[in-house]
Amino acid sequence: MYSRTKDFADGFAEALDKADEVILLPIYPARELPIDGVTSEMITKKMKNKMRCVLNKEELLNYLLVLKSSSISEDFNGNVFITAGAGDIDTLISPINEIFSN
């Protein structure tokens, strides 16, 4: 939601800075019109953590596939992957689970 992002961008950035890596998706509009300048990139610009980016759904799934197949992440045991958001974020649960399960 654009209004929520606008109102809580500083708090979102502060909380997300605690993660090792953050991948944000574009803002889900939730029946709102876009607000000029309010984007997911707005949050990343406020973050201190340099391990952050904004990807669309397809880019996220491709990133996870590459990560899974790379020698960098031979073992996902002990890692936590959190999906949180509004709207249709739940449509990513099955594809992400499939990536991590194989």
Phi and psi in degrees as a GROMACS rama.xvg file:
@    title "Ramachandran Plot"
@    xaxis  label "Phi"
@    yaxis  label "Psi"
@TYPE xy
-64.5227  -44.3425  TYR-2
-64.8687  -40.3661  SER-3
-65.2441  -42.8806  ARG-4
-62.2797  -43.6709  THR-5
-60.4044  -45.7727  LYS-6
-72.7782  -31.703  ASP-7
-118.988  15.8415  PHE-8
-55.5895  -43.1517  ALA-9
-63.3183  -44.1833  ASP-10
-67.6538  -39.5584  GLY-11
-60.6349  -46.8868  PHE-12
-60.8687  -44.4552  ALA-13
-62.1974  -44.5475  GLU-14
-68.0949  -42.6149  ALA-15
-68.8632  -25.3734  LEU-16
-61.1009  -18.8237  ASP-17
-76.5396  -15.7082  LYS-18
-82.5119  155.823  ALA-19
-68.8088  -38.9289  ASP-20
-147.075  141.967  GLU-21
-129.878  128.306  VAL-22
-120.827  117.023  ILE-23
-102.229  148.11  LEU-24
-98.6999  163.649  LEU-25
-57.2331  155.421  PRO-26
-64.6488  132.438  ILE-27
-81.7581  123.614  TYR-28
-69.2606  -28.4125  PRO-29
46.1402  55.8224  ALA-30
64.4839  21.0556  ARG-31
-110.145  151.046  GLU-32
-81.7242  149.059  LEU-33
-57.9026  148.764  PRO-34
-108.223  125.874  ILE-35
-51.6556  126.157  ASP-36
84.3893  -6.17222  GLY-37
-97.4549  106.754  VAL-38
-142.133  170.326  THR-39
-65.2177  -32.621  SER-40
-60.8299  -29.8142  GLU-41
-59.0884  -39.5331  MET-42
-69.6936  -45.8755  ILE-43
-62.3206  -33.0495  THR-44
-67.3781  -24.156  LYS-45
-87.1312  -10.9393  LYS-46
-83.0795  148.153  MET-47
-89.0139  -31.338  LYS-48
-62.9571  123.064  ASN-49
-81.7023  -12.0953  LYS-50
-89.8274  70.5905  MET-51
-148.272  151.859  ARG-52
-161.827  171.097  CYS-53
-119.109  125.625  VAL-54
-130.02  152.021  LEU-55
-82.3538  176.888  ASN-56
-60.0665  -45.615  LYS-57
-63.9198  -43.0855  GLU-58
-62.5657  -39.1456  GLU-59
-60.8616  -48.7331  LEU-60
-63.6349  -39.8598  LEU-61
-64.324  -41.4133  ASN-62
-59.7935  -45.1571  TYR-63
-65.6434  -37.2121  LEU-64
-63.3193  -43.7179  LEU-65
-65.4214  -44.2735  VAL-66
-59.5658  -45.5499  LEU-67
-61.8224  -37.9135  LYS-68
-86.6747  -8.46372  SER-69
-81.0083  158.778  SER-70
-72.6442  -14.9273  SER-71
-65.3855  -38.8395  ILE-72
-118.509  65.0254  SER-73
-67.8991  -25.4701  GLU-74
-137.674  118.922  ASP-75
-90.2278  -1.36966  PHE-76
-59.1209  133.05  ASN-77
89.7003  -10.6079  GLY-78
-88.9363  148.976  ASN-79
-119.073  129.706  VAL-80
-118.491  118.607  PHE-81
-111.529  131.484  ILE-82
-112.8  129.151  THR-83
-147.014  139.958  ALA-84
163.953  -172.052  GLY-85
-108.434  170.96  ALA-86
73.1145  -130.682  GLY-87
-98.2869  25.8442  ASP-88
-56.8761  -27.451  ILE-89
-64.2858  -19.6711  ASP-90
-69.3981  -12.5835  THR-91
-90.2442  -12.3547  LEU-92
-60.4804  -50.8369  ILE-93
-63.2244  -48.8375  SER-94
-63.1712  -37.347  PRO-95
-67.1893  -43.8276  ILE-96
-59.5359  -41.6126  ASN-97
-62.9106  -41.5949  GLU-98
-61.5557  -47.1326  ILE-99
-75.4669  -21.7151  PHE-100
-83.7312  -22.3124  SER-101
